Amino acid sequence: MSVPTQFENVTVVCKSNIYFDGGVISHTVLFTDGTKKTIGMIRAGTYKFDTGAPELMQIIGGACRVKLAGATDWTSYATGTEFNVPGKSFFEIAVDSGLAEYVCSFLTEK
């Protein structure tokens, strides 16, 4: 996987998306084709997110562990890796120390 370093010709929503008292912070990026991504960071801790649409999470800095809905084990992800989360589901994400940075792409359902 190639880690994204920048996006061209986009609109960035200035207001932050703040979750878990600042444990997770992101900004929404809107593309001219109507697609949407968020870019953000996750502080040390464990967090649970519900999903509407399917998501592709790319880890662009740091590391995390993830447990998808229905899974019993955690999977580790480092910089340069990615994972998919089904729509209408949830996942738990844990950062053991430092920060994890990510790009989340919201995918259309097939």
Secondary structure, 3 states (H helix, E strand, C coil): CCCCCCCCCEEECCCCEEEHHHCEEEEEEEECCCCEEEEEEEEEEEEEEECCCCEEEEEEECEEEEEECCCCCCEEEECCCEEEECCCCEEEEEEEEEEEEEEEEECCCC
